[in-house]
Amino acid sequence: MSPRRSATEARNTRSVILDRGVHVASVEGLEGLTIGRLATDLGMSKSGLLGHFGSKEVLQLAVVDTAAGVFVHEVSDRATGVEPGLPRLRALCEAWISYMERGVFPGGCFFTAAVAEFDDREGPVREAVARMIGLWRRDLTFQIRLAANAGQLPGGITTDTDADQLMFELYGVMLSLNHSLRLDRDRAAVDRARRAVARLLGA
């Protein structure tokens, strides 16, 4: 076997492992993600799977990174090319709602679940989840401030404090939507979330 083919096969195997890992972690949590569980699911040996990641923590971090890539593709990238400020903020919020409405992850929003699982813990996995959430909040706040500076927002939102408050409220809408969809199985929550965003950002 050539080195190039061997490297390609290793990358493909790693991708298959991570795809399954994201699926399992979305439903059962990152703590439910074990080398043994994935090896059984994928018909691999534990030693073969360990050869790709080395430890459960490294596997968890790789799954968080993979889930972040999915989120960026399904939410952030959908607003690419939209005018910065209020138009992009609206596009981001609509993509965020659509991501949860379509059930991109089988267990709902991967990061909402991961935050609930790791918020009171310490260590690299918590830091990775917090970093992803922090980047997303930063991006939302940046678009809010652009919209505020351009006078595009309702209610005279102009200050950084107001921008932080609006981001907080938008984030709260999305958390409520995820909980309603996953815990209550309430599909009507999608329309309620869209109405809430329209009220916050202006119809």
Disulfide bonds with the S-S distance in Angstrom:
none
